[in-house]
Amino acid sequence: MNFKKLFMPCLSILISYSAWSQTPENVTSELVILNVKTGEEKSILKEKRHFEAPNWSRDGKYLLINSGGLLEKIDLSGKNFGHLHSGLVTSANNDHGLSFDGKTLIFSKNDKGLGSRIYIIPIEGGKPELITPLYPSYWHGISPDGKFLAYCAERNGQWDVYIIPSTGGEEIRLTNSDGLDDGPEYSYDGQWIYFNSHRTGRMQVYRMKPNGSNQEQLTFDEYDNWFPHPSPDNQSIVYISYLEDQKGGHPFGKDVKLRIRDMVTKEIRDLTPVFYGGQGTINVHSWSPDGNWIAYVRYHKP
């Protein structure tokens, strides 16, 4: 996630609408798509306002971003088609996305006085359904068969990775380590959940089996590595790296870059030069369906 890092972790109950004010006024946001094979970049939308956390639709026709608690549809030419489910999806934070079949929208919402909880709603519209009564809970992944949601949650002062049936029910804790475990996302083949963890005192990327077993560290460098997003072909992951130690936090407005790890050769390379970003850049899954492009947001100082 997102806002929870700003209050780590004992102040998590204070997470609220005020978290949106953490970004400076008059910031310029730029929605970019990047070809991971050729390095080609396309600037889709650049506006003097704050938006964040792009998803790519499962049919590849549009991008979904959030701004001010509302979700917006942006086509690949930059045309804004307005808010998705206006009046139904409100107070959304930057943890949102679509089921693999594209039929369901999952989003985390900052419920006033409580903190973040996870809801689902049919993409065609309907009544949002609360899935996680407990809070704070921040969604990050859904299993390919649509049966489970994966998320980061704080329970009894500790942040860990959990899963829960997508129809609701009892949550299942998958990690139990010192420090923040965050950003859980299923691989397309359903064999792994990728996540990031501060268990060593530095944020690194990990993966584990969907039942929490076989937890394996994947990065070992001096960067702060967050939010691994597995590719549609299961051959690589893209993640964001802070150049400096953020002490377990995920702030906005820092020097970052996007990197890619080949899961076969284990080679890691830079996808971008260093840019101004962080919180909101690439929090949630944003691969194109064909696996050639990744969407992200970079920011420009006022």
N, C-alpha and C positions, 0 to 999 in steps of 0.2 A: 503494500500500500504506500502510504501517503501520509495523511495528516497525523497519524499516530506517532510517527517518528519525531514530530515537532514537540511532543509532550512526554517523551519516553520516561519510564512506562507507568510510573505510579500516578501520573496525572492524566491517565488515559480517559478517565470519566469526564474530564473537562472538554473533550473533543466536541465541537459544535460548529454552528455556522460560521463562527468567528475565524475558523481555520482558513476560509477563503481570503481573509485579509492579510495572510502571511506574504502574499506576493505584492511587490511594489506597485504603486499607482502608475498608470501610463506605460506599462510594459507592452512590448509588441510581441505577439505570438506568431510563429510561422509553422504551418503544417507541411511536412515534407515527406515524400516517399523516396526510398532509396533502393536501387537494385543491388542486391547483395552479391551478385555474380559479376556485374560490369562496373559497379561503382557509380552509375548514373544516378543523379538526383533530380527531382522535380519539386518545385515549390508550388503547392496546391492552393494555399490560402495564407495571406500575411496581413494581419490586422492589428491595430493599436488597441488591444484588449487582451484579457487573459482567458485562454482556453487550454485544454490539456487532454492527455490520455486517449489517443486515437485507437479505435478498433477498425478492422477492415471487415466489411460485410462478407458473409459466407459465399455470396454470389459474385463478389468482386466489384460491385457497381458503385459502392459509396463507402465513405468513412464516417465513423461515429465519434464525436468528441463531446466533452462536457464543459460547460461554462456557467458559473453562477448557480450550480445545482440542477441545471437542465441539460438534456442531451440533444445534440443537433446532428442532422444528416448533411454531409458535404459530399457532392459527387466529385469525380476525379478531375473535373475542370475547375473546381473551386466554387461551384454554385451551391448556395445554401438552401436546402429544402425545408428549413425551419426545424422546430422542435419535434422530437419523437415522443408521441404519447403525451402531448401537452396537457397539464392538469392531472395526469396520472403518475408520471415520473417526476418527482420534485425532490429538492434537497439532496440530489445524488452527489456523491463524491467521485473520485476518479477511479473507482474499482467497478467496472462494468464490462459487459461483453455478451457474446451470443453463443448459444449451443452449437454443436457441430453441424446439426441439420438446419441451422438458421431459423428455427421456429420459435425460439424462446430467448428473451432478453433477461439477463441477470444483472442486478445492480445493487450496490451498497448505498444505503440512505442514512443521512445523519438525522435520526429521529430526535426531535427537540427534547432536551432534558435527559436523554438516555445515551446517545452515542450512535455509532454505526451499527446497522443491522442489514441483513441480506434479504432481498425480495426477488421474485421472478414474475414475469408478465409475458403472455404470448406476444410475439412480434407484431401480430395483426391487431393487437389491442385487447383490452379486458381489464379485470381488476387485479392490481398487484397483490401477490400472495406473500406474506411474511414466512420466511423459512427458518430464520435463526432468532427465536425469542430472546436468547442471551446476547449480551452486548459487552464490549464492542466486538464486532465481527466484520471483517473486510474480505469480500470475495475476490478470488483470483483465477479459479479454474473450474472447468466442468469436465467430467469424464466423457470420452467419445460416445459412449452409449447413452449419455444423458442421465444416468442414474444417481450420480454423486456430484456434489459441489465441494471444492477445496478452498480453504480460506485461512486467513490469519486471525487469531482471536486472543484477547487477553483474558485469562481466567486466574483469579487469585494472585494477581500481580505478575504473572508470567505470560509472555507472548509465545504461542506455539502454532503449529500447523494442525488443522482439523479437517475432517470431511463430515458430510451430513447427507442423507438421502435428499434428492432434489424435490421430493414430495414432502419433506419435513420429517422430523423424528429425533432420535437421539444422536448427538454429535459424537464423533470418534476422534480421539486425540492421537496424532501420528508422531509428534516429536515431543521431547521432554529434555531440553538442554538449557544450560545457562545462556542468557542473552536472547536476542530477538530471532525467531524463525519466521520467515515471511515469504510472500510471493509465490505460493504453490500453484503449479500449472501442469496439467496432464500432457504427456506426449500424445501424438496423434494415434499411435498404436495402442495406447492405454497401458503400456508396460512400465512407465515411470511417472513420478511426480518430481518436477524440478522446483527448486526453491533456493532462497538465500538465507544464510545464518551468520550470526555474530558470535557463535559459540567459542571460537578461538580468540576472540578479542579484536578480530578484523572481519568485515563483512566479505563472505566468499559464497560461491555458487556450489550447490549440492544437488544430488538427486537421490531418490529412494523408490522402492516398490510401493504400489498403491496402498499396501497395508502398513506402511511405515518401516518395513525391514530394509536391510542392505543400504543404509545411508552412506553415501559416498561423496567425498569432497572432490570438486572438479577444477577449482581455481586456487592458486597458492601464491599469488603475487602481492604487491604492495598497494594495489588499488583497492577501493571499496566497490565491490561488485554486487549489483542488484538486479532483480527481476529477469531471470532467464526465461526466454520464450522459445520453445522448441519449434522447429520448422515442420511443415507438412510432410516432408519425406523422412522425418525422424533422424536426419543425418547431421543436424547442427543446432546450436542454440545461439540466439542473439541476446545480449544483456547490456546494461549501462554500467559504466565504470566512472566513479569519482576519482579524480587524481589524488586527492588528499583524504586522510582518515577523517571520517565524519562522526566518529565515536558512537556508532550504532544508529545515527540519525539519517534521514533522507531529505535534506533541505532543498529548497528552491534556490536558484541563482548561484550555481557553483560551476567550476570547470569540470566538464564531463566529456566522455566520448562513448560511442557505441562500438562493441567488439563482438566477434563471432568465434565460436569454438566448434571445430569439426569433431563430431563425436566418434568418428572412426580413427582418424589420425591423431587426435588430441591437439592439433595445431590451433593456436589462437592468433587472430590478427585483428587489426583495427579496421572498422568500417567507415569511420568518420575522423576528421581532425578534431581537436578539442573545441568545444563550443560552450555557450552559456546555457545551462539547463539544470536538470536534476528532477526534483519533484514535478510531476506532470509530463515529463518527456516521453516516457515509454513504460508506464506502470502496468499496462495490461496487454494481452495478446494483440498483435497488430501485423501479423504476416498476411500477405495476399494469398488467396486460395491456391494459386499456382506455385507458391513458394519462391518466387523470384524477387519480391519486394517486401520491404518493411516500412511501416509508417511511424513517424515520431514527430515531436514538437521541439523546436529549438526557440529560444527566446532572445530578445534584443533589449539591452538596457535602455531605460528612458533617457 
